């Protein structure tokens, strides 16, 4: 297991996702202050591939530099605000989810075993 | 900006992404120890939607419980190993990327301004 590579890949995915969240935030702000510009950014975000945050920012910097700078500022703000809480949130979420999956699985397995043992005495009774 | 909601959404995306990385890890291990099973898991991962990590695990628990438990164990191991480093990695990555985008943009803007000022004296010269 190449943990360093996994860490690098995960960080990259997070940067792209936070860029998407920053675009959403700027879109929300523009909807309240400058509706035509929010329409423009929305159309641009639909056209350009927002999956790759860096390629998106590069294209936006060419088209509307001030909006790109705004998205960059917002994503930096977001990571500064929520970054430190994420590992604990993800860790807890995975632990709880793992427990819940195991519980549901054991519950199903037990029900299957119970219905087996319930079926068992009947055949034993009929054998008496 | 609803930072709490953004944090929750980001954590959810990370859990799903780490589940995907855990499946990749288990696939890699199976390729070395049990090739037919690695083929089976690969086909299963292609068929079931790996985008939603929880739905994927639920389906895998029904089909091959021990593989599902293995994926759950691996994703917990991954987050325990790399979790604490991620915020710093993402923060640094965003900072560097922001600087790089700004640098490239300023470079282009300066080149455009330079070619303007270079064009200017010529027309002034020709006016002399």
Interface residues (C-beta under 8 A of the other chain):
Chain A: X1 X3 X6 X7 X8 X9 X10 X11 X12 X13 X14 X15 X17 X18 X21 X25 X28 X54 X57 X58 X61 X65 X68 X69 X72 X74 X75 X76 X78 X79 X80 X81 X82 X83 X84 X85 X86 X87 X88 X89 X90 X91 X93 X94 X95 X97 X98 X101 X102 X104 X105
Chain B: X1 X3 X6 X7 X8 X9 X10 X11 X12 X13 X14 X15 X17 X18 X21 X25 X28 X54 X57 X58 X61 X65 X68 X69 X72 X73 X74 X75 X76 X78 X79 X80 X81 X82 X83 X84 X85 X86 X87 X88 X89 X90 X91 X93 X94 X95 X97 X98 X101 X102 X104 X105
